[in-house]
Amino acid sequence: MIIMTKTTPWISFKRYGESGMSKPKESSNDGLANIQNNDLDDESQENIQDIHDKAVQLMETWEQARDPALLSEAVTMLEQVVKYTGDNDSTKPYRLRKLANALTDRFDRFGGLADLEKGIALLQQSLVLAGTGHTFRPKLLHNLANALQSRLWRLGDIADIEKAIDLEQQSVELTPEGDDDLPSRMNSLGNAFLSRYLRLGKVTDLDKAIGAHRQMIALTEHAPKPTWVKNFGNDFYCRFQHLGELNDLEQAISLYKQAVNLTSGGHIDRPYTP
């Protein structure tokens, strides 16, 4: 059996206290007071939507600025939005997903397991509310699969990766051919197979990972993301370690070089390769 560790060369762990990270600041929103004691009349609904839109803007700014205070404020606002959105409201699944994504982002940044657990629960709730025929379902399946993979790396429960693979396969099957999100979902599916290999050591999972990542590259119209190419290289590198075939090592090196060439020096996605 192969055990995942923090020394695995292509896995990066960023947790609170590392790389100069600071704890997120507490924040408040005066606009929340407008809906605290209302009966959700039309004006209250407008207030909720306004808060939601502002939270989304904060998340977009957070993606660029990486200021923890922005993320903390967005989470606070989205929690209130979800609280005052009824289950019969057609926007509830979308709003649950927004909050879940914000919480999983905060987990990635600071490592608070409670954020990840809550994010998973919210995504599961969103799937139930959206139903089986909702066009939004592939996104939810994909997000939940990624969150379960994150929990696997944190807690090591093999049930999480089994479920993640099942969910991501459903997401891929429900995504129409030509959809811009399909390559990303194939990348995640390949990553899930690789994660299971790293837990159980079955070479068949490596073959499945290679197949998924090969399809990911084929589906990408423009230059693929450097991290995607790096992930493809990881498959071959692991198979080389398992089987000792020189061709796999050469393929891995070639893909790692491509990933490096796709980035500029100091780029945030510039990969570390073994």
C-alpha positions as CSV (number, residue, x, y, z in Angstrom):
1,M,0.0,0.0,0.0
2,I,1.2,3.5,-0.8
3,I,0.6,6.1,1.9
4,M,0.2,9.8,1.0
5,T,2.5,12.1,3.0
6,K,3.3,15.8,3.0
7,T,6.6,14.9,1.4
8,T,4.9,13.7,-1.8
9,P,6.8,16.1,-4.2
10,W,3.9,17.4,-6.3
11,I,1.4,17.9,-3.4
12,S,1.4,21.3,-1.7
13,F,-0.1,21.9,1.7
14,K,-0.8,25.4,2.7
15,R,-2.1,25.9,6.2
16,Y,-2.6,28.7,8.7
17,G,0.8,30.0,9.9
18,E,2.7,29.1,6.7
19,S,4.0,31.5,4.0
20,G,3.3,34.6,6.0
21,M,-0.4,33.9,6.2
22,S,-2.4,35.9,8.7
23,K,-5.5,35.0,10.5
24,P,-8.7,36.4,8.8
25,K,-10.1,39.5,10.4
26,E,-13.5,39.7,12.0
27,S,-15.9,41.7,9.9
28,S,-19.5,43.0,10.0
29,N,-22.0,44.2,7.5
30,D,-24.5,46.9,8.3
31,G,-26.7,45.7,5.4
32,L,-27.4,42.4,7.3
33,A,-29.4,44.3,9.9
34,N,-32.0,45.2,7.3
35,I,-33.1,41.6,7.0
36,Q,-32.6,40.3,10.6
37,N,-36.1,40.9,11.8
38,N,-38.1,41.2,8.6
39,D,-40.7,38.7,7.3
40,L,-39.0,38.5,3.9
41,D,-41.2,41.0,2.0
42,D,-40.2,42.3,-1.4
43,E,-37.8,44.8,0.2
44,S,-36.2,42.1,2.3
45,Q,-35.7,39.9,-0.7
46,E,-34.0,42.8,-2.5
47,N,-31.7,43.2,0.5
48,I,-30.8,39.5,0.5
49,Q,-30.0,39.7,-3.2
50,D,-27.9,42.8,-2.7
51,I,-25.9,41.2,0.0
52,H,-25.4,38.1,-2.1
53,D,-24.2,40.2,-5.0
54,K,-21.8,42.0,-2.8
55,A,-20.5,38.8,-1.4
56,V,-19.9,37.4,-4.9
57,Q,-17.9,40.6,-5.7
58,L,-15.8,40.1,-2.5
59,M,-15.1,36.5,-3.6
60,E,-13.9,37.7,-7.0
61,T,-11.7,40.3,-5.4
62,W,-10.4,37.7,-3.0
63,E,-9.3,35.6,-5.9
64,Q,-7.0,38.4,-7.0
65,A,-6.0,40.1,-3.8
66,R,-5.9,37.0,-1.5
67,D,-6.8,39.2,1.5
68,P,-8.1,36.9,4.3
69,A,-10.4,39.8,5.5
70,L,-12.3,39.7,2.2
71,L,-12.9,36.0,2.4
72,S,-14.0,36.2,6.0
73,E,-16.5,39.0,5.1
74,A,-17.8,37.1,2.1
75,V,-18.4,34.0,4.3
76,T,-20.3,36.1,6.9
77,M,-22.5,37.6,4.2
78,L,-23.2,34.4,2.4
79,E,-24.1,32.7,5.7
80,Q,-26.8,35.3,6.2
81,V,-28.0,35.0,2.7
82,V,-28.5,31.2,3.0
83,K,-30.1,31.6,6.4
84,Y,-32.8,33.9,5.0
85,T,-33.4,32.0,1.7
86,G,-36.2,29.4,1.9
87,D,-35.8,25.9,0.7
88,N,-38.5,26.5,-1.9
89,D,-36.6,29.4,-3.4
90,S,-35.2,28.4,-6.8
91,T,-31.9,30.3,-5.9
92,K,-31.2,28.2,-2.8
93,P,-29.0,25.6,-4.5
94,Y,-26.9,28.3,-6.1
95,R,-26.5,30.2,-2.8
96,L,-25.6,27.1,-0.9
97,R,-22.9,26.4,-3.5
98,K,-21.5,29.9,-3.2
99,L,-21.2,29.6,0.6
100,A,-19.7,26.1,0.3
101,N,-17.1,27.3,-2.2
102,A,-16.2,30.2,0.1
103,L,-15.8,27.8,3.1
104,T,-13.7,25.3,1.1
105,D,-11.5,28.2,-0.1
106,R,-11.0,29.2,3.6
107,F,-10.1,25.6,4.4
108,D,-7.5,25.6,1.6
109,R,-6.1,28.8,3.0
110,F,-6.1,28.1,6.8
111,G,-6.8,24.4,7.2
112,G,-9.8,24.6,9.5
113,L,-11.5,21.2,9.1
114,A,-14.8,22.7,10.3
115,D,-15.0,24.8,7.2
116,L,-14.5,21.8,5.0
117,E,-17.0,19.7,6.8
118,K,-19.6,22.5,6.6
119,G,-18.8,23.0,2.9
120,I,-19.4,19.3,2.2
121,A,-22.7,19.4,4.1
122,L,-23.9,22.5,2.2
123,L,-23.1,20.9,-1.2
124,Q,-25.0,17.8,-0.2
125,Q,-28.0,19.9,0.8
126,S,-27.7,21.8,-2.5
127,L,-27.8,18.5,-4.5
128,V,-30.9,17.4,-2.7
129,L,-32.7,20.7,-3.4
130,A,-31.6,20.9,-7.0
131,G,-32.9,17.4,-7.8
132,T,-31.7,15.0,-10.4
133,G,-32.7,16.8,-13.6
134,H,-31.3,20.3,-12.7
135,T,-28.8,21.7,-15.2
136,F,-26.8,22.9,-12.3
137,R,-26.3,19.3,-11.0
138,P,-22.9,18.6,-12.8
139,K,-21.3,21.7,-11.1
140,L,-22.5,20.5,-7.7
141,L,-21.3,17.0,-8.2
142,H,-17.9,18.3,-9.3
143,N,-17.6,20.6,-6.3
144,L,-18.6,17.9,-3.9
145,A,-16.1,15.5,-5.4
146,N,-13.3,18.0,-5.0
147,A,-14.3,18.7,-1.4
148,L,-14.3,15.0,-0.6
149,Q,-10.8,14.6,-2.2
150,S,-9.6,17.4,0.1
151,R,-11.0,15.6,3.1
152,L,-9.3,12.4,2.0
153,W,-5.9,14.1,2.1
154,R,-6.7,15.5,5.5
155,L,-8.3,12.5,7.2
156,G,-7.4,9.5,5.0
157,D,-10.8,7.9,4.9
158,I,-10.8,5.7,1.7
159,A,-14.6,6.0,1.6
160,D,-14.2,9.7,0.6
161,I,-12.2,8.9,-2.5
162,E,-14.6,6.1,-3.6
163,K,-17.5,8.6,-3.3
164,A,-15.5,11.3,-5.0
165,I,-14.8,9.1,-8.0
166,D,-18.4,8.2,-8.3
167,L,-19.6,11.8,-8.1
168,E,-17.0,13.0,-10.6
169,Q,-17.9,10.3,-13.1
170,Q,-21.6,11.4,-12.8
171,S,-20.5,15.0,-13.3
172,V,-18.6,14.0,-16.5
173,E,-21.4,11.9,-17.8
174,L,-23.9,14.8,-17.3
175,T,-21.7,17.4,-18.9
176,P,-22.5,17.9,-22.6
177,E,-19.7,17.4,-25.2
178,G,-18.2,20.7,-26.1
179,D,-18.9,22.2,-22.6
180,D,-16.1,24.5,-21.5
181,D,-16.1,22.8,-18.0
182,L,-15.6,19.3,-19.3
183,P,-11.8,19.4,-19.4
184,S,-11.7,20.6,-15.8
185,R,-13.9,17.8,-14.7
186,M,-11.8,15.2,-16.6
187,N,-8.8,16.6,-14.8
188,S,-10.5,16.2,-11.4
189,L,-11.5,12.6,-12.3
190,G,-8.0,11.8,-13.3
191,N,-6.7,13.3,-10.0
192,A,-9.3,11.2,-8.1
193,F,-8.0,8.0,-9.7
194,L,-4.4,9.0,-8.9
195,S,-5.4,9.7,-5.3
196,R,-6.9,6.2,-5.0
197,Y,-3.8,4.7,-6.4
198,L,-1.7,6.6,-3.8
199,R,-3.9,5.0,-1.1
200,L,-4.3,1.4,-2.4
201,G,-1.4,1.0,-4.9
202,K,-3.5,-0.5,-7.7
203,V,-1.9,0.1,-11.1
204,T,-5.3,0.0,-12.8
205,D,-6.1,3.3,-11.2
206,L,-3.0,4.8,-12.8
207,D,-4.2,3.6,-16.2
208,K,-7.6,5.2,-15.5
209,A,-5.9,8.4,-14.4
210,I,-3.8,8.5,-17.6
211,G,-7.0,7.9,-19.7
212,A,-8.9,10.7,-18.0
213,H,-6.0,13.2,-18.2
214,R,-5.3,12.2,-21.9
215,Q,-9.0,12.9,-22.7
216,M,-8.7,16.2,-20.7
217,I,-5.8,17.4,-23.0
218,A,-7.7,16.3,-26.1
219,L,-10.8,18.3,-25.1
220,T,-8.8,21.5,-24.4
221,E,-9.1,23.8,-27.4
222,H,-6.3,26.2,-26.3
223,A,-3.1,25.7,-24.3
224,P,-4.0,23.6,-21.2
225,K,-3.4,24.9,-17.7
226,P,0.2,24.1,-16.5
227,T,-1.2,22.3,-13.5
228,W,-3.2,20.0,-15.7
229,V,-0.2,19.1,-17.7
230,K,1.7,18.5,-14.5
231,N,-1.0,16.3,-13.2
232,F,-0.8,14.2,-16.4
233,G,3.0,13.9,-15.8
234,N,2.4,12.7,-12.2
235,D,0.4,9.7,-13.6
236,F,3.4,8.6,-15.7
237,Y,5.9,9.3,-12.9
238,C,3.9,7.1,-10.5
239,R,3.6,4.3,-13.0
240,F,7.3,4.5,-13.6
241,Q,7.9,4.1,-9.9
242,H,5.5,1.2,-9.8
243,L,6.5,-0.7,-13.0
244,G,10.0,0.7,-13.7
245,E,9.3,1.3,-17.4
246,L,11.7,3.9,-18.7
247,N,9.2,5.1,-21.3
248,D,6.9,6.2,-18.5
249,L,9.7,8.3,-16.9
250,E,10.5,9.9,-20.3
251,Q,6.8,10.7,-20.8
252,A,6.6,12.3,-17.3
253,I,9.7,14.4,-17.9
254,S,8.4,15.6,-21.2
255,L,5.1,16.6,-19.6
256,Y,6.8,18.4,-16.7
257,K,8.9,20.4,-19.2
258,Q,5.7,21.3,-21.1
259,A,4.1,22.5,-17.8
260,V,7.1,24.6,-17.0
261,N,7.2,26.1,-20.5
262,L,3.5,27.0,-20.2
263,T,4.3,29.3,-17.3
264,S,6.4,32.4,-16.8
265,G,9.0,32.7,-14.1
266,G,7.4,33.3,-10.7
267,H,3.9,32.5,-12.1
268,I,1.5,31.3,-9.4
269,D,0.9,28.1,-11.4
270,R,4.6,27.4,-12.1
271,P,4.8,23.8,-11.0
272,Y,7.3,22.1,-8.8
273,T,8.4,18.8,-10.3
274,P,10.4,16.0,-8.8
